[in-house]
Amino acid sequence: MGNSGVQIIALLLTMTTFVITLIACILPFWRRNDLEGEVIETIRRSSGLWTKCTYLATGNWNCDAYDRFFIGLPASLQGARALTIISLFFGFCATITSVIGLDCTTVGMDQPGLKQKCMLAAGVMQILTGICIGVAVSWFASSVLYEFHNPLSRGPYVGQGVRGSYSQSYYGNNGDRFVYGECLFLGWAAMVLGIVSGALFCCNGYSSLNEEDDNRSFNAAYQPPMDYGRPKSMGHEYI
């Protein structure tokens, strides 16, 4: 069996990755308006995968969902939604599978090799979790960066350019300049944690499989010596 301590650490990292990804998916802080150079710096705007919010200096705020759920929204937003949901799915499956593969659980103890295979499967899914959320936030961040340096690509009246015609409900009515939000950094942190925990699971499961194969090979090759000290009985024994 593998190192139980490494398994517990990998499981904790897996659960942390899932929680961080879920928080990033829910919160509307994937991008926020850049207050530097704004005439009115008391209005803060932010947007996420599902909603866009406005915060006033008076403490009032309101959040609205996008007018359109799929068609008419930027490809970066649609792709980030899909990849984040896929990342959550892989993360949930990796958590359940890794719990089955732990040495300290009794599930699958009567089936040789099941726990090691569960560890390998959890590692692969966890690496996919990190890759998916990493691609999601990086794709979204590249879109924010492009819009920051290309003012003509944002605003209520966007012409048909290299970026296409985007929905006014996504950009708002004032053509704000947006920068990276906190959720992007959470996504990058989840990417690192996901890949690290997946690598720990894979290494642990692979080493456990090698140990079990070595034990099987040794047991198959080893044959106990014959008992020469005890003479064979001839015929019937009488007491």
C-alpha positions, 0 to 999 in steps of 0.5 A: 500500500502507498503512503497514507500521509501522502494520500491524506495530503492529496485528498485535502488538496483535492477538496481545497481545489474543488471548493476554490473552483466552486467559489470562483464559479459562483462569485461575480469577480472575474473582472472589475472596472478599472477605477484609475482615470475614471471621473466617477470613482465611487461606482464599482462594476464587476462581472462573472460567469453568470451575473454582473454587479454594480456597487455604489459608495452609499453601500447599495448594490445590485446584481443582474444576470446576463440578458442572454444565457448563451447566444450573443455572449463572447466566446471567452465567457461561454468557454469559461462557463463550460470549462469551469463546470467540467472542472467541477465535475472532474473534481467531484469525481476525483474526490469520491474516487480518492476516498475509495482508494485511501488505505484507511478506508475499508472499501475494496479491501477484498479486491486486490489492486482496486485501491491503486487503480482508484488512486490513479483514476483520481490523479488523472481526473484531478489533473484534468480538473486543474487543466480545465480551470486553468484554461478557463481563467487564462482564456477569460484573462486573455479576453480582458487583456485584449479589451483593456488595450483595444478600446474599440472592442468594448462599449455599447456600439461595437462594430463588426471587427476581428472580435465580432459583435458582442452583446451590449448586456455583457459590456454595459452601457458606458464602455468601462475599462476592465481589469483582472478580478479576484476569481481569476487568481483563485482559478490559477491557484486551483489549477496549481493545487489540482495538478499537484494533488493529481500528481501525488495521487498518480505517483502514490497509485503507481508505486503501490501497483509496482509494489503489489506486482513485485510481491505477486512475482516473488510469491509466484517464483518462491516455492517452499523447500521440500521437507526432507527431515520427515521420512515417508511412511511406508504402508500403514502406521501402527500405534 
